[in-house]
Amino acid sequence: MGRSRNTRRGSAAAAVEEPVDGGLAQLVPDPDRARAWTLLIDGAPQSHVDLDDPAYLSFEYQRRLGHVIDLAAPPGKPVHAVHLGGGALTLARYVAATRPRSTQQVVERDESLVRLVRRELPLDPGARIRVRATDARAGLAKVPDGWADLVVADVFSGARTPAHLTSTEFLDEVRRALKPSGVYTANLADGPPLAHLRGQIATAAARFAELALIADAAVLRGKRFGNAVLVASDLPLPLAELTRRAASDPHPGRVEHGRQLTDFTGGAVPVTDEAAVASPAPPPSVFR
């Protein structure tokens, strides 16, 4: 437990390594940004944080979640946000930077990871961010009815989303916590034959009136393992702007919705607690 003196490109910053509940955590300095760090758990990249510019999102999937956050309410308007899965608190910092005076709850089961992140990557003292160290579904159950404008799910245990966060019963809890105008967005991971992703879309379609999916075209074609960002609401989604932003990213993404998204599910049925399984583990090549 402690610091590892891996300085990079003459930088005075040193990597930090520390065991946490989920494995070996590493905070590795970004050689291109003075106060930026990447969090890895057992070698798998989890989050990137720039303490000088928390509105900067490095990871492809986090940029896509950032687009959803940007479009969930008028620019700059404070929101009530719930983050299921904390990591280095990247998206909570993003909301605090882009929507000052927002009130946020983060649910992160790994208490030792929370302590590490708070110590090494301290939050802005003015940010209204409360972190609960508990299971995501248990923490969501404590959110008052109709409190949240936004629920963001980015939960992985051993690089897999736990089964109890993939079901219609879980989404019933999400809907309960959301305002009628609220937006749910989730980071999903899958590879060929995309059975998990198809099932998650069918599950969300059973609980929300409007859906969209943002992903790399190669992932949608089942060519490789990767992330897909699900967006769900009972109100119409800002599809045109979401499509424009996703297409203009450094790694462009496609937005699927409507009949095309329904066809993509290929007849998959909604997942219930009784039948739920964790998302598939990524192949080792993903992190090489």
C-alpha positions in Angstrom: 0.0 0.0 0.0 1.4 3.4 -0.9 3.0 5.4 -3.7 5.0 4.1 -6.6 7.6 6.5 -7.9 6.9 6.2 -11.6 7.6 9.8 -12.8 6.8 10.4 -16.5 8.5 12.8 -19.0 10.2 14.6 -16.2 7.0 15.3 -14.4 7.2 15.5 -10.6 3.9 13.6 -10.3 4.2 10.0 -9.2 1.9 7.1 -9.8 -0.1 5.9 -6.8 -0.8 2.2 -6.2 -3.0 1.0 -3.5 -5.2 -2.1 -2.8 -8.9 -1.3 -2.7 -11.9 -3.6 -2.3 -12.1 -4.2 -6.0 -8.5 -5.0 -6.6 -5.3 -3.0 -7.1 -6.0 0.6 -7.8 -3.5 2.7 -9.7 -3.6 6.5 -10.3 -1.3 7.2 -13.2 -0.4 10.8 -14.1 -1.3 12.0 -17.6 2.0 13.1 -19.3 0.1 15.6 -21.4 -2.0 17.4 -18.8 -0.4 18.8 -15.6 -2.9 17.7 -13.0 -4.7 14.9 -14.8 -4.8 11.2 -13.8 -6.1 7.9 -15.0 -7.6 5.4 -12.6 -7.0 1.7 -13.3 -8.3 -1.2 -11.3 -6.3 -4.4 -11.8 -5.0 -2.9 -15.0 -8.4 -2.0 -16.5 -8.8 1.8 -17.1 -11.8 3.1 -15.1 -11.7 6.9 -15.1 -9.7 10.0 -16.2 -9.8 13.2 -14.2 -8.2 16.6 -14.9 -8.3 18.5 -11.6 -7.5 21.8 -13.5 -10.3 21.2 -16.0 -13.0 18.8 -14.7 -15.1 19.6 -17.8 -12.5 17.7 -19.9 -13.6 14.1 -20.6 -10.9 11.9 -22.1 -12.6 8.5 -22.3 -14.8 7.9 -25.3 -17.8 6.6 -23.4 -17.6 9.3 -20.8 -17.7 12.0 -23.5 -20.9 10.4 -24.7 -22.4 10.4 -21.2 -21.3 14.0 -21.0 -23.4 14.8 -24.1 -26.4 13.3 -22.4 -25.7 15.3 -19.3 -25.3 18.5 -21.4 -28.7 17.9 -23.1 -30.7 16.7 -20.1 -31.5 20.3 -19.1 -30.9 23.9 -20.5 -27.2 24.8 -20.5 -25.9 25.7 -17.0 -29.1 24.9 -15.2 -28.5 23.1 -11.9 -29.8 19.5 -11.7 -30.3 16.8 -9.1 -28.1 13.9 -10.3 -27.6 10.4 -9.1 -24.4 8.5 -10.1 -24.4 4.8 -9.7 -20.8 3.9 -9.7 -18.2 6.5 -8.8 -14.8 5.6 -9.9 -12.7 8.8 -9.7 -15.9 10.8 -9.6 -15.3 12.1 -13.2 -18.9 12.6 -14.2 -19.9 14.1 -10.9 -17.0 16.6 -11.3 -18.2 17.3 -14.8 -21.8 18.1 -13.7 -20.4 20.4 -10.9 -18.2 22.2 -13.4 -20.8 22.6 -16.2 -23.9 23.0 -14.0 -22.8 24.9 -10.9 -25.0 24.5 -7.8 -26.2 21.1 -8.9 -26.9 18.7 -6.1 -25.5 15.2 -6.6 -25.5 11.8 -5.0 -22.8 9.3 -5.9 -23.2 5.6 -4.9 -19.9 3.7 -4.9 -19.6 0.4 -3.2 -15.8 0.3 -2.9 -15.3 2.4 0.3 -11.5 2.1 0.1 -11.5 3.4 -3.4 -13.6 6.4 -2.3 -11.1 7.2 0.4 -8.2 6.9 -2.1 -9.9 9.2 -4.6 -10.9 11.8 -2.0 -7.3 11.8 -0.7 -5.4 12.0 -4.0 -8.0 13.7 -6.2 -9.9 16.0 -3.8 -13.2 17.4 -4.9 -13.8 21.1 -5.2 -15.0 22.2 -1.7 -17.9 24.0 -3.2 -19.2 21.0 -5.1 -22.5 19.7 -3.7 -21.5 16.0 -4.1 -22.5 13.4 -1.5 -20.8 10.0 -1.8 -22.5 6.9 -0.3 -20.3 3.8 0.1 -22.9 1.1 -0.5 -24.3 -1.2 -3.3 -25.7 0.8 -6.2 -29.2 -0.6 -6.0 -29.3 -0.2 -2.2 -28.1 3.4 -2.5 -30.7 4.1 -5.3 -33.4 2.9 -2.9 -32.6 5.7 -0.5 -33.1 8.4 -3.1 -36.5 10.1 -2.5 -39.3 9.5 -5.0 -39.1 11.9 -8.0 -35.9 13.6 -6.8 -33.5 13.1 -9.7 -33.4 15.0 -13.0 -30.7 12.5 -14.1 -29.6 9.0 -13.1 -26.2 7.9 -14.5 -25.3 4.2 -14.2 -21.7 3.2 -14.7 -21.2 0.2 -12.5 -18.6 -2.5 -13.0 -17.3 -5.1 -10.7 -14.4 -7.0 -12.1 -15.1 -5.3 -15.4 -18.7 -6.7 -15.4 -22.0 -5.0 -14.6 -23.6 -6.9 -11.7 -26.7 -8.9 -12.6 -29.0 -7.1 -10.2 -28.4 -3.8 -12.1 -29.6 -5.2 -15.4 -33.3 -6.0 -14.7 -36.7 -4.5 -15.1 -37.0 -4.4 -11.3 -33.8 -2.3 -11.2 -35.3 0.1 -13.7 -38.4 0.3 -11.7 -36.2 1.8 -8.9 -34.6 4.2 -11.4 -38.1 5.4 -12.6 -39.2 5.8 -9.0 -36.2 8.1 -8.3 -36.5 10.1 -11.5 -38.8 13.1 -12.0 -41.4 12.6 -14.8 -39.1 14.6 -17.1 -35.9 12.8 -15.9 -33.3 11.1 -18.0 -31.6 7.7 -17.4 -28.3 6.9 -19.0 -26.1 3.9 -18.6 -22.7 2.7 -19.8 -23.1 -0.8 -21.2 -20.3 -3.1 -22.4 -20.7 -6.1 -24.7 -19.2 -7.9 -27.6 -20.3 -10.3 -30.3 -23.0 -11.7 -30.4 -24.3 -8.7 -28.4 -26.9 -10.7 -26.5 -26.4 -8.7 -23.3 -26.8 -5.3 -25.1 -29.9 -6.5 -27.0 -31.4 -7.7 -23.7 -30.6 -4.4 -22.0 -32.3 -2.4 -24.8 -35.4 -4.6 -24.6 -35.4 -4.2 -20.8 -35.3 -0.4 -21.0 -38.0 -0.4 -23.7 -40.3 -2.2 -21.3 -40.0 0.7 -18.8 -39.3 3.9 -20.8 -41.2 5.5 -23.7 -38.1 6.9 -25.5 -34.8 5.3 -26.1 -31.5 5.9 -27.9 -28.2 4.2 -28.1 -24.8 5.8 -28.8 -22.0 3.5 -29.8 -19.1 2.9 -32.2 -20.3 1.4 -35.5 -18.0 -1.6 -35.1 -19.5 -2.4 -31.7 -23.0 -2.2 -33.1 -22.1 -4.5 -36.0 -20.7 -7.0 -33.5 -17.1 -6.6 -34.8 -15.5 -5.9 -31.4 -16.1 -5.6 -27.7 -16.8 -2.1 -26.6 -19.1 0.4 -24.8 -22.5 1.6 -25.7 -24.4 4.4 -23.9 -28.1 3.9 -23.4 -30.3 6.9 -23.0 -33.9 6.6 -21.8 -36.8 8.9 -20.8 -40.5 9.2 -21.0 -40.2 12.5 -22.9 -38.8 12.9 -26.4 -35.0 12.9 -26.5 -32.9 15.6 -28.3 -31.9 13.1 -31.0 -30.7 15.6 -33.6 -28.2 17.3 -31.3 -27.2 14.1 -29.7 -26.4 12.7 -33.1 -24.4 15.8 -34.1 -22.3 15.7 -30.9 -21.6 12.0 -31.1 -20.6 12.3 -34.8 -18.2 15.2 -34.1 -16.3 13.4 -31.3 -12.6 12.4 -31.9 -13.9 8.8 -32.0 -17.3 9.3 -33.8 -20.3 7.4 -32.6 -23.6 6.5 -34.1 -27.0 7.2 -32.5 -29.6 4.5 -33.0 -33.3 5.0 -32.1 -36.8 4.3 -33.1 -37.5 1.3 -35.4 -33.8 0.7 -36.1 -33.1 0.3 -32.4 -36.2 -2.0 -32.0 -35.0 -4.1 -34.9 -31.5 -4.2 -33.4 -32.8 -6.1 -30.4 -33.6 -9.0 -32.6 -36.5 -10.2 -30.5 -34.7 -10.1 -27.2 -37.0 -10.1 -24.1 -36.8 -7.9 -21.0 -34.5 -9.2 -18.3 -36.0 -9.8 -14.8 -34.3 -10.3 -11.5 -34.9 -14.0 -11.7 -33.2 -14.4 -15.0 -30.5 -11.6 -14.8 -26.8 -12.4 -15.2 -23.8 -10.1 -15.1 -22.6 -8.5 -18.3 -19.9 -10.5 -20.2 -16.3 -10.1 -19.2 -14.2 -8.2 -21.8 -11.5 -10.2 -23.6 -8.0 -9.6 -22.3 -7.1 -7.9 -25.6 -9.4 -5.0 -24.7 -6.9 -3.6 -22.2 -3.7 -4.2 -24.1 
